[in-house]
């Protein structure tokens, strides 16, 4: 189905501009790419956050329908990657919403809610999802503030305008480790089963965070997909990026093009091309044969028509000469010549017009054959007409900066590069069929990457789904927690992989202090 026009119009109405300062420093990007290999594997990532990681509760307010706590802690990402996280974002802030009384003391579900693009502070997630879930299904909530948003927004940043491409990866790394801290905190306080959800960017961040928990975990990513690459390269968000500046910076500093570009890989290029070629090989071959036969048929018709016209011209000239000889009394010789000349000119013009028309048909057939074949071999080329990044630019394969962006995003956000969640049957993903923010074409599906996952599709675009289908998102969360209750409620203590953190919090802090 075509991308939602509402998504495109809504995007044009916003004045948000992303990555105005460029890619980020080459040194930070290199460190992030190397650290990605650690946090993308559950066996290594889980060990980065001690089970006794301290969390400070700063506020506890009681209301008629619920209790609301607020807390904070140092982001583990800063301890492992000193100097990469901005000062304002180093401390994680969160809000907890708990029911006045649990309906079942053995079943205390808690869900972490991650923010979508532009979702600053707590109020939107608290009022639209967390409180209704508490009222409808007695599910508690932890609302985590995104790095670079709300209380964690750097002073120089305007609204949600991230300065550097690397900020996206810092945000993701922080959220992955911070979710581990909050999940440990829930376990220490006897809460569970546990889950993570989010909408749009929050949905993808939730997917990344869920891969590193070695126990059953409910996951409901909404309006996201398997990678963030198409969001910034072919989706409507790409229109908010200064590609000229990124391309200039990419070519002006050899560290990007010569060193960093070799550290990233576009995951879905060969996969999509090969999959589509195999799927449509017979069809494309038959289409090519048909086009070639059509072209030959047109050529034969053209030759036959030319021969017939030549015969008609000769016959006409002969008849006109005989007519001139037989009727010389009534017609003057020069008048007969003029008639013959005019007839010939008309025939020559007609023949020339026919030749031009047949040439156009022939060229059209040949171009059609080549175009069809190339569209099967290069599936992205077929999309270039309706997925333009910038009207002043050429095709995607001619733009190294765009390819570098795809490689970076796939390297750090593609779910194929991360562990498969412990139990994929507890995952319900909700996607919009006409999503222009998160294109799915050419990307590996969630079902292929995570066997056992359930994906539900809405007949809507990104914006309309966000506005109109909040109730559906909540019902999916409730259903996923019910699945967890049925599967693990009787033996939840002994379920999970035997992975233990290697450092205590004190040892981690000492290591951090020595490194700076």
Order of alpha helices (4+ residues) and beta strands (2+ residues): alpha-alpha-alpha-beta-beta-alpha-beta-beta-alpha-beta-alpha-beta-alpha-beta-alpha-alpha-alpha-alpha-alpha-beta-alpha-beta-alpha-alpha-alpha
